[in-house]
Amino acid sequence: MLSVMLNCVMKKWFLLLQLLLLAVVVSVIYWWPASPVWERAIGHGRILGFDATSQRVMTISSSNPSTRLSDLTIHRFDVTTGSEVDRKTFAGENNWWVCDCHLINNQTQIFLAREFIDPSKYNPEQEAAGNWPIRPKTYELLDAATFQRIAGPFPFEGQRWPAFSPNGKWIWSILYGRGDITPTALIEADTGRIVREFRPSSGCRPSHAAGFSPDGSAMAIQWIDHTNKQWSIEIVNLPDGKTRFVHTLPNGPWSVINHWADNRLYLETNTSVAPQCYRIGCSSLEVQAGRLGEPREEPSLTGFVDYRVNHLPIMSNWKFVGDMQIQLQHGSLDNKPDWFNATLEWFDEKAGTSLRHPKRVPTMVRLSERNTGRQIAELRSTRLGYPWMIAVSPDCNYVASIQQGYEPTGMGLLLWNAQPGSRWPWAWGAGIGSVIVLRLIVKRLIRSRGIAVKV
C-alpha cells in the first residue's frame, strides 16, 4: 500500500517537473534574442539604406562629426559577406559643404544637398544650440549604383529633411529665407523648378508631410487651420500642380499624412494618454473622384511615444515597404499596474537597480502583409538600436541597424535576417526533446539503484 502511494506521489511530482522543464525550454528558445548575420565596426554616421537590388547596404559618415565643415563619405557594404565594396567621398568645394543626403526613386538615385558656409562666420556652438542660420543651398541627383551626377546642381531653398515622391520626380519642402511667409513648395527634382508654392494665410498653413499617389499622378497636402481648429486635405494633380479638390476632415486628433497606398490615404492621429505619453493611431480614407471617403480606423497601424522614461523615447510606429507593413517598436508600453510600478521603483531605490526603467530595452521589427495583416516574421533584440537607425531592404529579407557604443569605434553596422522563420517548431521540438532526455536519465538512475518507483 505504501509503495502504491509513493509511486502515485512521485508520478505527480515528476509530471510537474516535466511540464516545468517543457515550459522553461520553450520560453527560453522562443524569447532568446536574435543574433545578426554579420556585424562590423564603422565610423560615426548613419544608415543611408539598401540599394534597389537589396544586395548592398549603404552608410554615410562625416570626416569630422563635431563641425559642419567636413567631408561626407558614402560607404557600400556587401549584404552576403559584410565586406566594404567601395566608398565615395564628397569633399567641400569652395566652401560648399554637403548638408543632406537621401536615397530616392526606389533606391536608384541619391539626393545630395550642399550649403555655403563662410568659415570666418561659422559658429558651431551656436548651431549646436539649435540656432541654424539660413544659408544658400544647392542639390544634385546622383546615380546610386555609380555615384555619377544625373542632374544639377540646382538652387535649393528647402529644409534638411524634404519629402520625395516614390518615383523621385517630385520634392516637397518648406522654403526658408522668405521672411515670415515660409511657404512650402512642390519642386520638380530633375530641373529644380518650383512648380507651385503653397503659402500660409489667415492661420492656415500646409503640413511638412505629404503623400504621393502610387502612380505619381497626384499628391495629397494636409492643411492645418490653427484659428478654427480644422484640418483639410488638398489633392493636387501632377505635373501641373493644379488643385483637384479640397476635402475638410471631420474633427479629430489628426497629425500628419503617412502614406498613399493603392487608392487609400493613410493619416496618423495623435492622442495624449498621459503627460508626455501619446497614442499614435491611423485612419485611412478612400480617394474618390471629387472627395475623400469616410475615415476607416486601421487597428493594426497603431503605435505610441512615451517620453516619461528616458531622454530617448519609448516608441512604436509603422511604415510600408512594398506590399509589407513594417512595425517598429522600441521598448514596451508602460501599462503595468501602479502597485507593481511602485514596488519596482522602491526596489530600485534601495538596491540601486534599474528594473522600473531598464537602461537597455529591446527593439522589435515586425513584418506583416499589408492587405491581410498576416504576420510574416518578427525580429527582437536589444542590439537593434533605435527605430530611426534601422533600414529594411526593398525585398524585406534584410534589416540593417546601427548600434551605438560598439567597440572600438563607438558605432557598429549590424545586418539581420528579417524573415528567420517561426521559432515555435524549434522551441517545441527542443522542449519535447528535453523532456525525453530527462525521462531517460531518471529511468536509468532508478534501474541502477534498484528503486521500486515507476515513472
C-alpha positions, 0 to 999 in steps of 0.5 A, a space after each residue: 500500500 505504501 509503495 502504491 502511494 509513493 509511486 502515485 506521489 512521485 508520478 505527480 511530482 515528476 509530471 510537474 517537473 516535466 511540464 516545468 522543464 517543457 515550459 522553461 525550454 520553450 520560453 527560453 528558445 522562443 524569447 532568446 534574442 536574435 543574433 545578426 548575420 554579420 556585424 562590423 565596426 564603422 565610423 560615426 554616421 548613419 544608415 543611408 539604406 539598401 540599394 534597389 537590388 537589396 544586395 548592398 547596404 549603404 552608410 554615410 559618415 562625416 570626416 569630422 562629426 563635431 563641425 559642419 565643415 567636413 567631408 561626407 563619405 558614402 560607404 557600400 557594404 556587401 549584404 552576403 559577406 559584410 565586406 566594404 565594396 567601395 566608398 565615395 567621398 564628397 569633399 567641400 568645394 569652395 566652401 560648399 559643404 554637403 548638408 543632406 543626403 537621401 536615397 530616392 526613386 526606389 533606391 536608384 538615385 541619391 539626393 545630395 544637398 550642399 550649403 555655403 558656409 563662410 568659415 570666418 562666420 561659422 559658429 558651431 556652438 551656436 548651431 549646436 544650440 539649435 540656432 541654424 542660420 539660413 544659408 544658400 543651398 544647392 542639390 544634385 541627383 546622383 546615380 546610386 549604383 555609380 555615384 555619377 551626377 544625373 542632374 544639377 546642381 540646382 538652387 535649393 531653398 528647402 529644409 534638411 529633411 524634404 519629402 520625395 515622391 516614390 518615383 523621385 520626380 517630385 520634392 516637397 519642402 518648406 522654403 526658408 529665407 522668405 521672411 515670415 511667409 515660409 511657404 512650402 513648395 512642390 519642386 520638380 527634382 530633375 530641373 529644380 523648378 518650383 512648380 507651385 508654392 503653397 503659402 500660409 494665410 489667415 492661420 492656415 498653413 500646409 503640413 511638412 508631410 505629404 503623400 504621393 499617389 502610387 502612380 505619381 499622378 497626384 499628391 495629397 497636402 494636409 492643411 492645418 487651420 490653427 484659428 478654427 481648429 480644422 484640418 483639410 486635405 488638398 489633392 493636387 494633380 501632377 505635373 501641373 500642380 493644379 488643385 483637384 479638390 479640397 476635402 475638410 476632415 471631420 474633427 479629430 486628433 489628426 497629425 500628419 499624412 503617412 502614406 498613399 497606398 493603392 487608392 487609400 490615404 493613410 493619416 496618423 492621429 495623435 492622442 495624449 494618454 498621459 503627460 508626455 505619453 501619446 497614442 499614435 493611431 491611423 485612419 485611412 480614407 478612400 480617394 474618390 473622384 471629387 472627395 475623400 471617403 469616410 475615415 476607416 480606423 486601421 487597428 493594426 497601424 497603431 503605435 505610441 511615444 512615451 517620453 516619461 522614461 528616458 531622454 530617448 523615447 519609448 516608441 512604436 510606429 509603422 511604415 510600408 515597404 512594398 506590399 509589407 507593413 513594417 512595425 517598429 517598436 522600441 521598448 514596451 508600453 508602460 501599462 503595468 499596474 501602479 502597485 507593481 510600478 511602485 514596488 519596482 521603483 522602491 526596489 530600485 531605490 534601495 538596491 540601486 537597480 534599474 528594473 522600473 526603467 531598464 537602461 537597455 530595452 529591446 527593439 522589435 521589427 515586425 513584418 506583416 502583409 499589408 492587405 491581410 495583416 498576416 504576420 510574416 516574421 518578427 525580429 527582437 533584440 536589444 542590439 537593434 538600436 533605435 527605430 530611426 537607425 534601422 533600414 529594411 531592404 526593398 525585398 524585406 529579407 534584410 534589416 540593417 541597424 546601427 548600434 551605438 557604443 560598439 567597440 572600438 569605434 563607438 558605432 557598429 553596422 549590424 545586418 539581420 535576417 528579417 524573415 528567420 522563420 517561426 521559432 515555435 517548431 524549434 522551441 517545441 521540438 527542443 522542449 519535447 526533446 528535453 523532456 525525453 532526455 530527462 525521462 531517460 536519465 531518471 529511468 536509468 538512475 532508478 534501474 541502477 539503484 534498484 528503486 521500486 518507483 515507476 515513472 
